[in-house]
Amino acid sequence: MVTPSASSPHLRPIDIRKDLTEIADLIELCFSNHLDADGRIYLEQMRKAARNSRYFTWAMSAKLQMPVSGYVWENSGKVLGNVSLMPVTKDGARAYMIANVAVHPDYRRLGIGKALTEKAVLYCAQQSCRSVWLQVRDDNEGAVRIYAGLGFTERVCRSTWIVNPSRYTPPINTAPSLKIGHRRSSDWQLQSEWLDALYPPVVNWNLALRRDVLKPGLKQALWRFFNDIYVHHWAAREEHQLVGVVSWTPSHLAEDNLWLAVNPEWEDKAILSLLPRITTSGIAVRPLSLNYPAGRGDAAFLTAGYQKQNTLIWMEKTFPLDQSL
């Protein structure tokens, strides 16, 4: 095998008509310990698309995240490495997300992952886009160093917390002073401010948070009704003071979403009061997922019965306007 580089003859673009099965097998091999329910659904979609051209056509029309662009590292006809490229929109401009950087365990520490990522970055630089993003687990120090060496900068670090209501045992109430009730229209100003702080633009562009869905008012309620969108809110108060709101929104993925907006001075108590209430409400019957700044409220989330699914570092590489590297 030649020394890995972005110009290596072993490195070629993904051929979606023949590579999907091998890519799915490689991703499963490399990330089996970290795959969540959505990840396993994603792999099954890839395998279905590989077996059935009609399913592939449907998947593309439904905008499922098939790895239609990217690169593989191939040796003796076998795919040993992969990087996928997902086009995204950030701040109204075109960008890319690098995903599924995977190298067969027997061929790691040879520079293949770096070569694949470098090739993906070169491609993005040629597409008149402003930036390219990736997410890496916070405990993958080697990958973080590689990406930093390729010009990526850490922008934010986020944790995902999950719970399955059907297997949930609520904790003993540790914040009895907080009263839980319905969100009022007058709560929106504070909820909106807290959402801005907890889900800033640097991350919100890649999350499913839609402020127009959460906003109160008759017009918004009618819009949600006619679009078959159901949202539920719970508010936590200390006497008459609002200290937090949690909102539930449905998802087409394996887990529904929770959006937590809290006064930072009441963060732990609000988490301990709001999350058990929504989890046992009967509204939430599917697994729940909550994205939150890493390192904040960890003890409260655990006490509330939630589990940390992962902590991801979001990294970005920006390109100058002339797209030169």
C-alpha positions in Angstrom: 0.0 0.0 0.0 1.3 3.5 -0.9 1.7 6.2 1.7 -1.7 7.6 2.3 -2.4 11.0 0.7 -5.3 12.9 -0.8 -3.8 12.1 -4.3 -3.4 8.3 -3.6 -4.6 5.9 -6.3 -6.3 4.0 -3.5 -8.6 7.0 -2.8 -11.6 7.4 -5.1 -15.1 9.0 -5.1 -17.9 6.9 -3.7 -19.7 4.8 -6.3 -23.3 4.7 -4.9 -24.3 1.8 -7.1 -21.7 -0.6 -5.6 -20.2 0.8 -2.4 -23.2 1.3 -0.1 -23.2 -2.2 1.4 -19.4 -2.1 2.1 -19.7 1.4 3.6 -22.5 0.3 5.9 -20.5 -2.7 7.0 -17.4 -0.6 7.6 -19.4 2.0 9.7 -21.0 -0.7 11.7 -17.6 -2.4 12.4 -15.9 0.9 13.4 -18.7 2.4 15.4 -20.8 -0.5 16.7 -20.2 0.6 20.4 -21.5 4.1 19.7 -24.4 3.6 17.2 -27.7 4.9 18.5 -31.1 4.0 17.2 -31.0 6.6 14.4 -27.5 5.3 13.4 -28.8 1.8 13.0 -31.8 3.0 11.0 -29.4 4.9 8.8 -27.3 1.7 8.1 -30.5 -0.2 7.3 -31.5 2.4 4.8 -28.1 2.2 3.1 -28.4 -1.6 2.8 -31.9 -1.4 1.5 -30.8 1.2 -1.1 -27.9 -1.1 -2.1 -30.3 -4.0 -2.6 -33.1 -2.2 -4.3 -32.7 0.6 -6.9 -36.3 1.7 -6.4 -35.7 2.1 -2.7 -32.7 4.2 -3.4 -34.6 6.4 -5.8 -37.3 6.9 -3.1 -34.7 7.5 -0.4 -33.2 10.3 -2.4 -36.5 11.9 -3.2 -37.4 11.7 0.5 -34.0 13.4 1.2 -32.8 10.7 3.5 -29.1 11.1 4.4 -27.7 8.7 1.9 -23.9 9.1 1.5 -24.2 10.1 -2.2 -20.9 12.0 -2.2 -17.7 11.4 -0.4 -14.7 9.1 -0.8 -13.5 5.6 0.0 -10.1 4.1 0.4 -9.9 0.9 -1.6 -7.3 -1.8 -1.6 -7.5 -5.0 -3.6 -11.1 -4.3 -4.4 -12.1 -3.9 -0.7 -13.3 -0.7 0.9 -11.0 -0.1 3.9 -11.9 3.6 4.6 -14.7 6.0 4.1 -15.7 9.7 4.4 -19.2 11.0 3.6 -20.1 14.5 2.6 -23.5 16.0 3.4 -24.5 19.3 1.9 -26.1 21.7 4.5 -27.2 25.3 4.7 -25.8 27.6 7.3 -26.7 31.2 7.7 -28.3 31.0 4.2 -25.1 29.9 2.6 -24.0 26.5 1.3 -21.8 24.4 3.5 -20.8 20.8 4.0 -20.8 18.3 6.9 -18.1 15.7 6.9 -19.4 12.4 8.4 -18.7 8.7 8.8 -14.9 9.0 8.8 -14.2 5.3 9.2 -11.1 3.2 8.7 -10.9 -0.6 9.1 -9.3 -1.5 12.5 -6.5 -3.5 10.8 -5.5 -0.4 8.8 -5.6 2.4 11.3 -2.6 4.6 12.3 -1.5 4.6 8.7 -2.8 8.0 7.7 -5.9 6.8 5.8 -8.4 8.7 7.8 -6.4 11.9 7.5 -6.0 11.4 3.7 -9.8 10.9 3.3 -10.6 14.0 5.4 -8.1 16.1 3.5 -9.6 15.0 0.2 -13.1 15.8 1.4 -11.8 19.3 2.5 -10.3 19.9 -0.9 -13.5 19.0 -2.6 -15.5 21.4 -0.4 -13.1 24.2 -1.1 -13.8 23.7 -4.8 -17.6 23.9 -4.4 -17.9 27.7 -3.6 -19.0 27.0 -0.1 -18.0 29.1 2.9 -17.3 26.4 5.4 -17.1 22.7 6.2 -18.1 21.1 9.6 -17.6 17.9 11.4 -18.5 16.4 14.8 -16.1 14.2 16.8 -16.5 12.5 20.1 -14.8 14.4 22.9 -12.8 11.3 24.0 -11.3 10.8 20.5 -8.2 12.9 21.1 -6.3 11.4 18.1 -9.0 12.5 15.7 -9.3 15.9 17.3 -5.6 16.4 16.7 -5.8 15.3 13.1 -8.7 17.7 12.3 -7.0 20.6 14.1 -3.9 19.9 11.9 -6.1 20.2 8.8 -7.3 23.6 9.9 -10.5 22.8 11.8 -11.3 24.9 14.9 -13.5 23.9 17.8 -16.7 25.9 17.9 -18.8 24.3 20.6 -19.1 21.1 22.6 -22.6 19.6 23.1 -24.0 16.6 25.0 -27.0 14.5 24.0 -29.2 13.1 26.9 -31.7 10.4 26.3 -34.4 8.5 28.1 -37.0 5.9 27.3 -40.3 6.7 29.1 -41.5 3.1 28.9 -38.5 2.1 31.2 -38.3 5.2 33.3 -38.3 5.3 37.1 -38.7 8.9 38.3 -36.4 10.1 41.1 -37.6 11.3 44.5 -38.6 15.0 44.1 -35.5 16.9 45.0 -36.9 20.4 44.1 -40.3 20.5 46.0 -40.4 24.3 45.9 -40.9 24.5 42.1 -44.4 24.3 40.8 -44.9 22.7 37.4 -47.7 23.8 35.1 -48.6 24.9 31.6 -46.6 27.5 29.8 -48.3 30.9 29.5 -48.1 33.1 26.4 -46.4 35.7 28.7 -43.6 33.2 29.3 -42.4 33.3 25.7 -40.1 36.3 26.1 -38.0 34.7 28.8 -38.2 31.3 27.2 -37.0 32.8 23.9 -34.1 34.5 25.6 -33.0 31.3 27.4 -33.3 29.3 24.1 -31.1 31.8 22.4 -28.4 31.3 25.1 -28.6 27.5 25.2 -29.1 27.0 21.4 -27.1 29.8 19.8 -26.8 30.2 16.0 -23.5 28.3 16.0 -25.4 25.1 16.7 -29.0 25.8 16.0 -28.5 25.6 12.2 -27.8 21.9 12.5 -30.5 21.1 15.1 -34.3 20.5 14.7 -35.2 23.4 16.9 -37.8 25.6 15.2 -38.7 28.7 17.1 -41.9 29.2 15.0 -43.2 25.9 16.2 -42.6 26.8 19.8 -44.0 30.3 19.7 -47.4 30.9 21.4 -50.3 32.7 19.8 -53.5 31.9 17.9 -51.9 32.3 14.5 -49.1 29.8 15.4 -51.6 27.4 16.9 -53.7 27.4 13.8 -50.6 26.9 11.6 -49.6 23.9 13.8 -53.1 22.4 13.6 -53.3 22.6 9.8 -49.8 21.2 9.5 -50.5 18.3 12.0 -47.7 19.5 14.3 -48.3 18.9 18.0 -46.2 20.6 20.7 -46.4 20.5 24.5 -44.8 22.7 27.1 -44.2 22.5 30.8 -43.2 25.5 32.9 -41.4 25.6 36.3 -42.0 28.4 38.7 -40.7 29.5 42.1 -43.8 31.1 43.6 -44.7 33.4 40.7 -41.3 33.6 39.1 -40.7 31.6 35.9 -37.4 29.6 36.1 -37.6 27.2 33.2 -39.6 25.7 30.3 -39.3 22.4 28.6 -40.9 21.8 25.2 -41.7 18.5 23.5 -41.7 18.2 19.7 -42.2 15.1 17.7 -39.6 13.7 15.3 -39.5 11.4 12.3 -36.3 9.9 13.7 -36.1 7.3 16.5 -36.4 9.8 19.3 -38.6 12.8 19.9 -37.0 16.1 20.9 -37.0 18.1 24.1 -35.9 21.7 24.2 -34.9 23.0 27.6 -34.9 26.7 28.4 -33.9 27.6 31.9 -32.7 30.5 34.1 -29.0 29.6 34.6 -29.4 30.4 38.3 -32.1 27.7 38.6 -30.7 25.2 36.1 -30.3 22.1 38.3 -33.6 22.5 40.1 -35.4 23.2 36.9 -33.9 20.1 35.3 -34.8 18.0 38.3 -38.4 19.3 38.3 -39.2 19.5 34.6 -37.7 16.4 33.1 -39.4 13.8 35.4 -42.7 15.6 34.9 -42.6 15.5 31.1 -41.2 11.9 31.0 -44.1 10.6 33.1 -46.8 12.8 31.5 -48.1 10.2 29.1 -47.5 12.6 26.2 -44.0 11.3 25.8 -44.3 7.7 24.8 -41.3 7.4 22.4 -37.7 7.7 23.5 -36.6 11.3 24.1 -33.5 13.2 23.2 -32.2 16.5 24.6 -29.2 18.4 23.2 -27.5 20.6 25.8 -24.2 22.4 26.3 -21.5 20.0 27.5 -20.7 20.0 31.2 -23.8 21.9 32.2 -26.4 20.2 34.5 -24.7 16.8 34.2 -25.4 15.8 37.8 -29.0 17.0 37.5 -29.6 15.1 34.3 -28.3 11.9 35.8 -30.3 12.3 39.0 -33.4 13.0 36.8 -32.9 9.5 35.2 -31.4 10.6 31.9 -28.4 9.0 30.3 -25.7 10.7 28.3 -25.6 9.3 24.8 -22.5 11.2 23.7 -20.6 14.4 23.9 -19.5 15.8 20.5 -17.1 18.6 19.6 -18.3 20.6 16.7 -15.4 21.8 14.5 -15.4 24.1 11.5 -13.0 25.0 8.8 -13.8 28.2 6.9 -12.7 29.1 3.4 -11.7 32.6 2.1 -13.9 34.1 -0.4 -11.6 33.2 -3.3 -11.8 29.5 -2.1 -8.1 29.1 -2.1 -6.5 27.0 0.6 
